[in-house]
Amino acid sequence: MDELLVKLFIESHREAPEQIILDVDPTDLPLHGKQEGRFFHGYYDSHCYLPLYIFCGEHVLCARLREANHDAAFGSLAEIARIVTQTRTAWPEVKIILRGDSGFCRNELMSWCESNQVEFVFGLARNQRLRKIIGAQMHEAAQQWRETDKPARVFSEFAYQTKKTKKGAGIARAAWRRRRNTSMGKRTLALW
């Protein structure tokens, strides 16, 4: 079944594309009984499974049912490696980009991508160091919001590296908007 999903995706193209983007994402599958392997997941605030999906556009390339007592990236490397291998067998020259949220920003996965010529874009979890790096942009977005009373977004690019990863580029979106039913602002921070 796993191979069939990728095979159908490949066969849906008359010729090899120059580039494909693989989106990897978990989601919750709420449970309402005493199913085997059910776990309470704090983020989703329910007992659930945590299936893994990998898409390329509208095509489902992987749907793996998983228990919710694991990290979001659990088992994703094996699935991504399988899909990349099968895709590159059919299309050796295709450029592959992997996208995922901060749950997939793991050294093991990034190192594998670098070793296998797979580009990647992962979200970064907020932390004090990143907040310092884009503090000026957060201040600028707040100032714009105060002056215009309209949602404000300020983007910034920066170099970023952890102790375990290669140096890479980071992109941040600092945003301010009105909170519902109040005159107060709400800040948000997105990091890629």
MOMO-V663213 format. One record per residue. N is the residue number from 1. D_FIRST is the distance of its C-alpha to the first C-alpha in Angstrom with 2 decimals. Layout:
N,D_FIRST ; N,D_FIRST
//
This chain:
1,0.00 ; 2,3.82 ; 3,5.49 ; 4,4.96 ; 5,6.46 ; 6,9.04 ; 7,9.70 ; 8,10.55 ; 9,12.64 ; 10,14.42 ; 11,15.12 ; 12,16.64 ; 13,19.45 ; 14,22.26 ; 15,23.21 ; 16,22.25 ; 17,23.39 ; 18,25.96 ; 19,24.24 ; 20,21.17 ; 21,21.24 ; 22,18.40 ; 23,19.24 ; 24,18.23 ; 25,19.32 ; 26,19.33 ; 27,20.66 ; 28,22.05 ; 29,20.82 ; 30,24.24 ; 31,24.72 ; 32,27.69 ; 33,27.87 ; 34,27.82 ; 35,24.06 ; 36,23.19 ; 37,22.65 ; 38,24.36 ; 39,26.52 ; 40,29.02 ; 41,28.24 ; 42,31.50 ; 43,30.29 ; 44,28.72 ; 45,31.53 ; 46,29.48 ; 47,27.46 ; 48,23.82 ; 49,20.38 ; 50,19.63 ; 51,16.04 ; 52,15.14 ; 53,14.10 ; 54,14.08 ; 55,15.13 ; 56,16.77 ; 57,19.18 ; 58,17.64 ; 59,14.09 ; 60,11.63 ; 61,9.95 ; 62,9.27 ; 63,9.98 ; 64,10.97 ; 65,13.49 ; 66,16.50 ; 67,20.04 ; 68,22.79 ; 69,25.01 ; 70,23.66 ; 71,24.46 ; 72,22.45 ; 73,21.32 ; 74,20.20 ; 75,17.08 ; 76,16.81 ; 77,18.10 ; 78,15.35 ; 79,12.70 ; 80,15.19 ; 81,16.01 ; 82,12.51 ; 83,12.33 ; 84,15.99 ; 85,15.77 ; 86,13.17 ; 87,15.25 ; 88,18.49 ; 89,17.66 ; 90,17.60 ; 91,20.27 ; 92,22.49 ; 93,25.09 ; 94,23.17 ; 95,24.59 ; 96,22.10 ; 97,23.39 ; 98,21.82 ; 99,23.24 ; 100,23.43 ; 101,26.11 ; 102,28.36 ; 103,25.90 ; 104,24.20 ; 105,27.56 ; 106,27.36 ; 107,29.08 ; 108,26.26 ; 109,23.87 ; 110,26.74 ; 111,27.84 ; 112,24.44 ; 113,24.39 ; 114,27.95 ; 115,27.25 ; 116,24.33 ; 117,26.05 ; 118,23.94 ; 119,26.34 ; 120,25.99 ; 121,27.61 ; 122,27.59 ; 123,29.87 ; 124,32.60 ; 125,33.75 ; 126,37.39 ; 127,39.95 ; 128,43.70 ; 129,43.57 ; 130,41.53 ; 131,43.79 ; 132,46.78 ; 133,45.34 ; 134,45.01 ; 135,47.88 ; 136,49.91 ; 137,47.17 ; 138,46.84 ; 139,50.63 ; 140,50.63 ; 141,48.05 ; 142,50.15 ; 143,53.29 ; 144,51.82 ; 145,50.72 ; 146,54.22 ; 147,55.91 ; 148,53.86 ; 149,52.45 ; 150,49.19 ; 151,45.84 ; 152,46.11 ; 153,43.54 ; 154,44.39 ; 155,41.95 ; 156,42.54 ; 157,41.10 ; 158,41.78 ; 159,41.03 ; 160,39.18 ; 161,38.41 ; 162,37.81 ; 163,39.10 ; 164,35.72 ; 165,34.49 ; 166,35.75 ; 167,37.90 ; 168,36.07 ; 169,36.98 ; 170,36.78 ; 171,37.20 ; 172,38.61 ; 173,39.32 ; 174,42.26 ; 175,42.78 ; 176,45.33 ; 177,45.39 ; 178,47.35 ; 179,46.24 ; 180,46.00 ; 181,49.41 ; 182,51.27 ; 183,53.15 ; 184,51.44 ; 185,48.88 ; 186,45.38 ; 187,44.04 ; 188,40.49 ; 189,39.19 ; 190,35.93 ; 191,35.20 ; 192,32.80
//
